[in-house]
């Protein structure tokens, strides 16, 4: 028996990443590309959306004429998030881009349903009050996930640099 039979390479079936357009989801998207390349896995980029107010509100007062508009806006937001984070969809990977009408936690967990999938999400802000007020979807995904979840923190700017950036004016770039 050789070494490869004793220690078979564990490959991730898919790398599924949830995208919202936020700074932390951009970091998650870049990390998901890295993980997909490293493991030779397909990458699934997901943007989940619901009608304003959620599905329960829509069932009470449906507006079918607005559904195509809301879906188009979701596609535009996903395209903008990909362009901002990656520039373009990586040509060296098998990439599936999905816009799903469903609650985000449900959609992400339904797509990353195998134990060897990897679900990548933005970790959100680190400030305690903001983290408590936001992150409901992230907590629900982590709580109910069947696949491993990788939370990626956004790149933080040091406080001194943030202070300096507040003082920058458009005229500073004309010199």
C-alpha positions in Angstrom: 0.0 0.0 0.0 1.5 3.3 -1.0 1.2 6.7 0.7 -1.6 8.0 -1.6 -3.8 5.0 -0.7 -3.2 5.6 3.0 -3.9 9.4 2.8 -6.3 10.0 -0.1 -6.6 13.6 -1.2 -9.8 15.0 0.2 -11.3 17.3 -2.5 -14.1 19.8 -2.0 -17.1 19.0 -4.1 -18.0 22.7 -4.6 -17.1 26.0 -3.2 -20.3 28.0 -2.6 -20.0 31.7 -1.8 -22.8 34.0 -0.8 -22.5 37.5 -2.3 -24.2 40.7 -1.2 -22.0 43.5 -2.5 -20.6 44.4 1.0 -16.9 44.7 1.7 -16.9 41.4 3.7 -18.7 39.5 0.9 -16.1 40.8 -1.5 -13.4 39.4 0.7 -15.4 36.1 0.9 -15.6 36.0 -2.9 -11.9 36.5 -3.4 -11.2 33.7 -0.8 -13.7 31.4 -2.5 -11.8 31.8 -5.8 -8.6 31.0 -3.9 -10.2 27.9 -2.3 -11.7 26.7 -5.6 -8.3 27.0 -7.4 -6.5 25.3 -4.6 -8.9 22.4 -4.5 -9.7 22.2 -8.2 -13.3 22.6 -7.3 -16.2 24.3 -9.1 -17.2 27.7 -7.8 -20.8 28.6 -7.2 -21.4 32.3 -6.7 -24.9 33.0 -5.2 -27.0 36.1 -4.8 -30.2 35.4 -2.9 -33.0 37.9 -3.0 -36.6 38.2 -1.9 -39.3 40.7 -2.7 -39.2 43.8 -0.5 -40.6 42.9 2.9 -40.1 39.2 2.3 -42.1 36.4 0.9 -44.8 36.5 3.6 -45.6 40.2 2.7 -45.5 39.4 -1.0 -48.0 36.5 -0.6 -50.5 38.9 1.1 -50.1 41.7 -1.5 -48.5 40.2 -4.6 -47.2 42.5 -7.3 -46.3 40.2 -10.2 -45.4 43.0 -12.5 -42.5 44.0 -10.2 -40.9 40.5 -10.1 -38.9 40.9 -13.3 -37.6 44.3 -12.1 -36.5 43.0 -8.7 -34.8 40.0 -10.3 -33.0 42.3 -12.8 -31.8 44.5 -9.9 -30.5 41.4 -8.1 -28.6 40.3 -11.3 -27.2 43.8 -11.6 -26.1 43.9 -7.9 -24.4 40.5 -8.4 -22.6 41.6 -11.5 -21.4 44.8 -9.8 -20.2 42.8 -6.8 -18.2 40.4 -9.0 -16.8 43.3 -11.1 -15.8 45.2 -7.9 -14.2 42.2 -6.2 -12.7 40.2 -9.0 -12.8 42.4 -12.1 -14.3 39.5 -14.1 -15.2 35.9 -13.6 -12.1 33.8 -13.5 -11.5 32.0 -16.8 -9.5 29.2 -15.2 -12.3 27.9 -13.0 -15.6 26.3 -13.6 -17.9 29.0 -12.3 -21.7 28.9 -11.9 -23.4 32.2 -11.1 -26.8 32.0 -9.5 -29.4 34.5 -8.7 -31.9 32.8 -6.4 -35.3 34.0 -5.2 -35.3 32.6 -1.7 -34.2 33.5 1.8 -30.4 33.7 1.8 -29.9 31.2 4.6 -32.1 28.7 3.0 -30.6 29.1 -0.5 -27.0 28.9 0.7 -27.6 25.8 2.8 -29.6 24.1 0.0 -26.8 24.7 -2.4 -24.0 23.6 -0.1 -25.8 20.5 1.0 -22.9 18.0 0.8 -20.6 17.3 3.7 -17.6 17.9 1.4 -18.8 21.2 0.0 -17.3 24.4 1.4 -19.6 27.4 2.1 -17.8 30.8 2.2 -19.4 33.9 3.7 -18.3 37.3 4.8 -17.8 37.6 8.5 -19.1 41.2 8.7 -17.9 44.0 10.9 -15.9 43.2 14.0 -17.4 46.0 16.2 -19.5 44.3 18.8 -22.6 46.5 18.7 -22.8 46.4 14.9 -22.1 42.7 14.8 -25.0 42.1 17.2 -27.4 44.3 15.1 -26.4 42.6 11.8 -25.4 39.1 10.9 -28.8 37.4 11.4 -28.5 35.6 8.1 -24.9 34.6 8.7 -25.8 33.2 12.1 -28.7 31.2 10.7 -26.5 29.8 7.9 -23.8 28.7 10.4 -26.4 27.2 12.7 -28.1 25.1 10.1 -25.2 24.3 7.7 -24.5 20.8 6.5 -21.2 21.7 5.0 -18.2 23.4 6.6 -18.5 27.2 6.7 -15.6 29.5 6.2 -16.2 33.1 7.5 -13.9 35.7 5.9 -13.3 39.0 7.7 -13.0 42.1 5.6 -9.7 43.8 5.2 -9.6 46.5 7.9 -8.0 49.9 7.5 -5.9 51.0 10.5 -7.4 53.7 12.6 -4.6 56.3 11.8 -5.1 55.8 8.1 -8.9 56.2 8.4 -8.2 59.5 10.2 -5.9 60.6 7.3 -8.4 59.5 4.6 -11.1 61.7 6.2 -8.9 64.7 5.6 -8.4 64.0 1.9 -10.1 66.4 -0.5 -10.5 66.0 -4.3 -8.0 68.8 -4.7 -5.3 66.6 -3.2 -5.4 64.4 -6.3 -4.9 67.3 -8.7 -1.3 68.0 -7.7 
